[in-house]
Amino acid sequence: MKASPVTDVKVSSVVPASVTGENKPRHLTAMDLAMKLHYVRAVYFFKGTRDFTLTDLKDNMFPLLQLQCYGHVAGRIRMPDNDSSAPALPFIRCNDSGTRVVEAKVDGFTVEEWLDLEDRSIDHQYLVYDHVLGDPDLIFSPLVFLQITQFKCGGFSIGLSWAHVLGDVLSASTFMKTMGQLLSSYGPPKLVYPTKSVLTSHAIGQGHDDNDDDEAISIKKIESVGEYWLPTNKWNMRRFVFNFSHDQTDRLMAKYAGPNQPFSEVDVLYALMWKSLLNIRGDKETNVITICDRKMSSTCWNDDLVISVVERKDEAVEISELAALIAGKKIEENGVIKRMIEQDKGSSDFITYGANLTFVNLDMVDMCHDFEIKGAKPDFVNYTIHGVGDKGVVLVFPKGKLARIVSVVMLEEDLAKLKVEVNNLIM
C-alpha cells in the first residue's frame, strides 16, 4: 500500500475515574531498563458488526486505569532532580495523566478483505498508532495508545501500543483481557496466576558465575539515546508472519523429535528459524541466540522475564542438533543483566530484542481466548515488537486453528532469503 488506507484520525485522552497515584513514583527495575527502548504492539480484529462503540471503550477505560495494578499505566516518565554529575535513572510518575485513544476509519476494506492480504506488517503500520516515548517530549508522552479502527463492513480492529517498560507481551495482553472483562460487565477482574514461579519452557541451564566482571551477551550496550526512546537501525527492518499448519508441525516433530530427543514444538521451530538464518548470515553473525522465557507468578511485569543465551558450537549444524542446544544448553543471564545495568547507573542504554537473534515464546498468552468483548472473541490477533535491533526477533504464538504462527522482524535483505530457506526446510 502506497497511500495510507486510514482516514478520519481523531486523538483523545482517557484518565482514571478518580485520583489513584497521588503523584507517587514507580521506580523502574533493571529489567525494565533493559526493555526501555522496546514496545509491544498488537492488533485485535473483529469481523462484522458488533455491539461495541468507542464510547463503550472510553467509559470502561476510566475504571480500568483506576485499578491499583494499572495506576502507573496512566503516568509519565520523569527524571529525578539530580544536582550531581552522575546520570539519573528514569521513573514513572503516577500522576493520572492518562492514556491516548485514537479513532480512525478504513473505508476501502472489510476486515475479511484486510486479513486476506499476505503482508501482515500492514497491521502494525496502519492500525496501531506510531507511538514512541519522547515524541515530541518525554515528560508528556503517554505510555499506552489504543487505536479503534472501523472498517466498511462494520467490523473493527483494536490496536495497542504498549511501552515495554510497563511489562512484556503477557503484561500487555493481560491489560487487554482486563479491559474486555470490564467491557463485558463481568465486574472487577480476578486475574489468577500460579502461586509458584514456573518457567514456561524447559528448565534453564546453569547461569553465569557470580562475577562482577561478567557482561551479559544477551543484551547490547549502546550510547544513551537521550529522551527519544527508540534504537537506531542501520538498515530497514521488515515484518512477516509464517503460518505453520498442523500437518507441517506434525511432520517437523516426526522428523526432528523422538523418544531420545524430547524437544518441544517451540524448540523445533526455534531451531528451524535459527538454521535458516545460519544459512543466510553464516556463523559469525548467528552463533549466539537469545531466548526470552518467563515465569508465571503473582505478577506479570518485566521482572518475571527470564533472559537466556544459547551458543552454537561449530559441530552443531542440523535442526535436531540446534534443538538439543535450545532444549538443554540455555544459560540464564538475569543476574548479570541486572548487575550490568545497575553498575552503569543510567549512563548508557541497552537493546534486548535483536541484540542477538532473539526468540520469544508466547505459549503463556492465549490472545484470542483471553480477550472478549460482550461475548465476542477476536477473529485474529497479531502481536509484534517494535524497536528491534538489527539481528531480529522471532515470536512463536501458541497453537490455534492454524497450528502455529511465527512472527518475525528482520532486516529487509534477510527477510526475502528467509522465506525461501524456511520453505525449503519444511518441504
N, C-alpha and C positions, 0 to 999 in steps of 0.2 A: 504494500500500500504506500503510495507516494504522498497523498494528501491524507490528513487525519480524518477518519470517519466520525469522530466525536464532535458534537456541537452543543451549543447552549450550556456551556460550563458555568456553574454558579458555586461559589465557595462560601460557607458559613461556619460558625463556631458552635460547639456544644460544651458546656461546663457542668460540673457536678450540681446536683439538685440543691445542695446546701454546702456550707463550708466544711471541708474534710481535712485538708492537710495542715491547716493552721500555720502555713508558711514554713514548715519544718523541712530540714534537709534529708534527703535519702542518699546516703553515700554510696558511690559505685565501688564494687569489689574489683579485684584484679581480673577476674574472669569477665566482668562487664567491660572493663577497659580493653581486654583482648578482642572484644567484639565491637568496639565503638564505631568503627568505620564501615560496618556491615548493616544491612537492612533485610528484614523478611518481607516479601511481597507475595500476595495471594489474590486470586480471583475466584469467586464462587458464582456459578451460573445457574439460573433458574429459567426453564423454558415455560412459555405460555403465561397467561395472565394469572397473577397470584393476589391473594388477599393481603396486600402489603403496600405501604406507601412510605415516602420519605419522611412524612410527619410521624409515622409509627416509629421509624428508626430513631429520630431525634428525641421523641418523647421517652424512649426507653434508654437512650444514652445518658440522660440525666441521672437516673438511679444507678446505672452501671458504673459510672465514674464516681459515684458516692460510696460504692463498696470499699471496705477497708483495704482489700487486696489490690485495688486499682486506683487508689488516690494519687499515686505518683505518676500514673499514665497521663494525667491532666497537667502535670507540672512542666517545668522548663529547666534546661541545662544552665548551670551557673558555675562560675569560677570563684573560689574563695578570695576574700581580701587578703593579700599577702604582701607585706612590705619588704620581705627579704628577696634576694635574687634567685632563690630556689624556685623551680617550677611548682605550680599548684595543681592539684588534682580536681577535675570537674566533679560536680554532684548534681542531683536533681532537686530543685526547689519545689516542694509540694505546695504550689500557690494557686491551685484551682484555675489555671489559665485556660484549660480545656483542650479539646481535640478539634480537628477540622473535618467537616463533612462536605463532600463535593457532589453536586448533582449534574448529570450530563445525559445526552441522548445519542443514540446511533440509529439514524433513520434508514440507512442503506442495507441493513441486515436484520434477519431474525436471529435469535440465539442459536437455532439449529444450523443456519447457514454460516454463522460465525464459527461454530465448532467444527464444521466440515472443512474449514481452511486448514492446510497442512502446517503452516507456520504458527506454532503456539507462542512464539515470542511476542506476537501482537497483543496477547492478553495483557502482559505487563507494560507494554509500550503505550497502550491507549486506555486501558480500563483501570489502571492504578495511577494515582496522582504521583508525579515525579517529585518525590519528597526527599530532601537531603537536609540534615541538620546543619545550620549555618547559612542557609539560603532563605532570605537575604542576611539575617542576623541570627547568631547562635542563641542569644538570650530570648528571642521572640519565636524561635522555631518550635512548632508542636512536635511531639514525639510520635503521634499517630495521625494518619489520614484515612478516612473511609470515603470511597467514591461509589455512588449508586448510579449505574448507567442503565437507562431504559432503552429497550430495543423496539423495533417497529411491530413486533408480534405481541407486545405486551409483557414479554419476559424481561428479565433484568439481570445484571451482574452486580456483585458487591466486591469492590477492590479494596484491599487493605495494604497500607504501607506502614510498617512497624519497625521502629528503631531498635536494633538488636541489643542496645544497652539495657532494654527492658526485659529481654529474655529471648529464647530461641523459637523455633517453629512450634514446639509444643506450647510455649507460653502464648504465642500469637493465636494459635488455634483454640486454646482454652479461653482466651478473651472473646473470640467469636462465638464459641459454644455458650458462654455465659450470656452474651448479648441475645443469642437465639432463645435461651431459656426465658429471659425477661420478655422478649417479644411474643413468646408463646404463652405468656401469663402463667408460667409454672411457679411463680413466686421466687423468693430468694434462692439462688442455686446452692446446691450442696455438692461441691466438687470433691470427689474422693480419690485419693492416691494411696498406693500401698504404703503402709507404715514403715516397712523395711526398705532401705535403699537397695535396688536391684538393677544391674545393668540390663539393657535391652538387647545386647548381643552376647557373644561368647565372653567368658571371663577374660579380663585384661591381663596381659603378661606382666612380668616384673617391671617396675618403674625404674627411673634413673636413681643412681646412688644419691644420697642426700649430701651433695657437694655444692658449696656456694659458687664454685667456678663453672658449674654446668650451665649450658644455654640450651633452651628448647629449640628443636629443629622443626617442630610442628607449626610455629608461628614465625613471622618475618618482621624484624625491627626496621622501621623506616624513619626518616626525618619527620618531625611534627608537621601535621597538615594545618596547624593553626585552628581557626574557627570554622573551617569548611570541612565537615567530617565525611570525606569520601576519598579513597585512594585514587591515585592517578595511574591509568594503564597506558603502556607504551603503544599497544595495538588495540584494534577493535575487538570487543567481546560480543559473542552472539549466543543465543539460547536455542535449544532444540529439545524436543520430547520424543523419546523412543518408547513405543508401545510393544511390550512383550506379551504374546498370547499365552494361554495355559499350555498349549501344545509346545510352544517354544521353550518355556521354562521347564516343562517336564523333560524335554529332550536334553536340555543343558544339565539338569540334575542327573539324568541317567548316564550321561557321558562323562561327567567330571566328579560325581559324588558316589559313594558306595559304602559298604559296611566298614571298610578300613579308612574311609575318607569322610568323616562325619561333618561335612560342610553344610552350612545353611544356604538357602536360596540367595540371600543377600551376599554371602561370601562369594558365591559363584558369579553373581552379577558384577560385584566389585572387580573380581579377577578378570572377567571378560572385558570390562572397560579399561582396566589397567593394561592388559595385554594389547588391546587395540592402540592405546596411546604410546606404549613402548615401541610398537611397530612404526608409529608415526614420528616420534620425537627422539628415539634412541635412549641409550642407558643413562647418560649424564643428566638428562632433564627429568627422568621419571623413575629413578631408582628408589626414591623415598616417597611414600604417600602418607597423608594424614587421614585419620578416621575419627569422626565425631559420633560417639555414642552418648547416652545419657543415663542417669539414674532416675528411677521413678521414686519420688519421695513425697513428703508432705507439701512441697512447693514445686514450682515449675519455672525457676529462673535460671540464669546463666551458671550459677554455681553447681547446678546439677549436671552440667555437661561434663563428659569425660573425653579428653583430647589425647589421642594416641598416635604413634607413628609405627610404620612397618617399613623395614628396609629390605630391598631385594638384593640377594647375593647373585653373582654372575651366573651360577648354575641354574637358578630358578627362572625358567622362561615359559613353561607351559601353564595353561589356565589352572590345571589341578595343583601345580606347584605354588602358584601365586595364591590360590585359595587356601592352601595349607598355611602359608605365611600369615595371611589375614586372620585365619581362624585361631592360630596358636602362638604368633610371634609379635603381638602388639606390645608396644612399650608405652605405658601411660606417662604423660608429661605434665599433668595438672600442677604438681608441686613445683616443678621447675618453671613453668609459665608464671605462676603466682610470684615466685621469688624474683624472676627477671623483671616483671612489671613493677613490683614494689621497690626494687633497688633502683629502677630507672627514675622513679619519682616524677613521672609526667614530662620528662624532657624529650621523649620520643613518642611515636605511635607504633601500632602493631597491626599486621594483617594475619588473620587466621585462615579464612576461606580463600584458597588459591595461592597461599604461600608455597605449598606443595600441591600436587594433585590431591584434592580433598574429597572424601566420601562422607555422606551423611545418611544415616539410617533413619527413616521416618516411620518405622513399623509401629512406634508407640502412638502415632497420630492417625486416627480414622477420620479423615477430613469430611467425607461425605456423610457418615452416620453420626458424627459428633455434633454437627451443626444442623439445626432445624428451625424453621420459622413457621409457626402456626400449622404444624403437621407436614410441611413441605420440606423435603431434603434437596440439596443441590443436585443438579444433573451432572455436573463436572466441577472439579476443583483443581486449580493449578497453582502450586507454590514454587517460589524460586528465591534465590539470594541475590541481592544487589550489592555492588561494591566488592566484587570478587577479584582477587589477584590474578596475574597472568597465567598461572599454572592450571586454573579452572576448578570447578566444583561439580560433583555428581550427586544428585539426590535420588534415593531409591524409595519409592512410595509403597505403601502396604498393598497386599493383594486385594483386588477388586474384580469387577466384571471383566476387565481387560487383563487380569492376572497381575502384571507389574508395569508400572510407569517409571521410567528412568529419565529424569530431567537434568540436562547438562548446561553449564555456562562455560564456554570455551573461547579461545582465540578464534577469530573468524577463519583464519587459514587452516587451523587444525580441524575445525568442525566439518568441513566438506570431506576431508580424508577420513574422519572418524565414522561418518555414516557408511562409507564403503567398507571400512575394516570390520565394523560390527556386523554388517550384513554378511560379509564373507565368513565370519566366525560362527554365525548361528545357522548357516546353511546346512 
